[in-house]
Amino acid sequence: MKIKYELISKDKNARLGKLHTNHGTFDTPMFMPVGTLATVKTLTPEELKDVGSAIILSNTYHLWLRPGEDVVAKAGGLHKFMNYDGPILTDSGGFQVFSLANKKDITEEGVYFKSHIDGKKLFLTPELSIQIQNKLDSDIAMSFDECIPYPADYEYAKNSTERTLRWAIRGKNVHKNENQSLFGIVQGGEYEDLRNYSAKETVKIGFDGYSIGGTSVGEDKKTMYKMVDDAIKYLPEDKPRYLMGVGEPADIFEGIERGIDMFDCVLPTRLARHGNAFTPNGKINLKNLKYKEDFEPIDNHCDCYTCKHYSKAYIRHLFVSKEALGGRLLSIHNIRFLIKLTENIRKSIKKNQFLDYKKEFLTKYNNK
Amino acid sequence: MKIKYELISKDKNARLGKLHTNHGTFDTPMFMPVGTLATVKTLTPEELKDVGSAIILSNTYHLWLRPGEDVVAKAGGLHKFMNYDGPILTDSGGFQVFSLANKKDITEEGVYFKSHIDGKKLFLTPELSIQIQNKLDSDIAMSFDECIPYPADYEYAKNSTERTLRWAIRGKNVHKNENQSLFGIVQGGEYEDLRNYSAKETVKIGFDGYSIGGTSVGEDKKTMYKMVDDAIKYLPEDKPRYLMGVGEPADIFEGIERGIDMFDCVLPTRLARHGNAFTPNGKINLKNLKYKEDFEPIDNHCDCYTCKHYSKAYIRHLFVSKEALGGRLLSIHNIRFLIKLTENIRKSIKKNQFLDYKKEFLTKYNNK
């Protein structure tokens, strides 16, 4: 069965919805934690459920290399392999592959690049990406696209955008997993006409959902939000829209304001590994000496396991002592923070108060 | 309130008992996981309870350096600091300090040594060790002793053993925490008369429990078991006996056979960090290629969270990918393995079948 998006209500362009999948239904807008290698770093599936996480992302490129899609398939698919029974979205591998390839390695057929593990030369094509994802058996697969760098000259962006459309068709043609949905990805770089064109053509091909790719690649925020504007107006209302690689609270608000339903980002777990925590008043670094004797939780009002049981002083001690529990406790808190943020945003959309909540939250978050 | 040991029954010298503490009662013999820096590596207190862990050990030396005993005291003691409401035993710091000191740095007053963190010169005395432990507010504190190396010449061992007795008195004299019990430690190296002497004199000083120290320092197994024999016959029946730093199943059996009630060891968590797991048929290393497509749990009969939910192939993948969840899952399994072992041993003592169970377990464990 394919996923089904149900639009519940709107507050201007902000959408409240439900996404029905073979592994459960969840409310949108929703933030997806990233489990690159079939594990959201340091956490168990039970802990993900505890923080309200409803869907996770896993990386096709990484799983292709380790343990290999055939091992995952023999285990009964990614859900069984990692003991996670909620919905999983897999990316196409494109983002990682392009960061490892030179421009000259990008051909019409696919992309040559070197493995980040052992330098071995590899070749990924739109077909292979889909075939790997079919075997991983995620709920949602992504089309193989080129993530255009920023800035890029117009000719390069145009040629790349057109090739990504041809790749989308090739991928769709080999997509065989009836229980897996397939998303198309809008590219077009920083150019309005290319974004418009890419969105319209991708929708013409027809997918179960649409993603806006090629953002968060070094462009300023204004440009990023315009990339969304230029693409989203051509996306159908009855399909979910996913903004890739976005996890900063301000960007989540801006995305939702424009009609985005799904986000993913390594930010909460990456911040956690380095001792950083989200708070309603912005980020703090727990390694700071000022927390040495601070026996209050990170956030007195936070309902996560970490804030209910541990002080900043203890978490600081764990980080200073390089104890793994520190990263674990902060990962729980940071993921909960973003999940709770989307919960609160959904409530505000329901009450037609999205912009009020956005202002209230960001004023406090930015300490203004 | 001090701890109270209750002897329930005996099977020859093997003892079934209960230890009543201010943080709950537990059955003995019992294995204690080690939480060096106020955290049993990678695990939460809830996970420790889930595996049946009833008491943990934490290291005074390490907590003295980081975060410092005053920070822990301000947090309300070690239990509150680390969010653990079960019994905690702290060691004296002696074991770590002697591994960092030269023989000439050992004086009657105390021991000079260099911090393993920054090389700073430090001085630890029997009084300071107890005062730090008083502030940590563990349930059981240990006397400050010299762990005699193996081999050691007789004169050295004799002088050291006598000094450890003087240190035990000095420590007891400054011990002020009414809610904390204090254990004496029997030394004497590899010499029967010194072990006898140390045991008798330590008991004369009078403690809430007795530990046998200076084992697992390089001696062969036969010598180690004789060290226990030579000490334990002079220890009173109405106090708990603790064999320090022992966690190999065979050694746990041999200790219990001689009348030991408590054990601690970093073995289960250290093994876990390196990808090793206990099984009823001996240890295995999950990083081995042969587990790449082994979708069975580590042990089909194990009742731990890891074995109920994860395959060897998945755990191998986590280790190959250097994912922290791997060490966490193996720590859960390995600690459960030793806790379950002591559970089964207690059952066997109750049925007067300890030696039968020992033979049955070790035959299988040693693959004979």
Interface residues (C-beta under 8 A of the other chain):
Chain A: L37 A38 T39 K41 T42 L43 T44 H62 R66 P67 V71 K74 A75 G76 F81 M82 N83 K292 E293 F295 H309 Y310 S311 A313 Y314 R316 H317 L318 V320 S321 E323 A324 L325 G327 R328
Chain B: L37 A38 T39 K41 T42 L43 T44 H62 R66 P67 V71 K74 A75 G76 F81 M82 N83 K292 E293 F295 H309 Y310 S311 A313 Y314 R316 H317 L318 V320 S321 E323 A324 L325 G327 R328
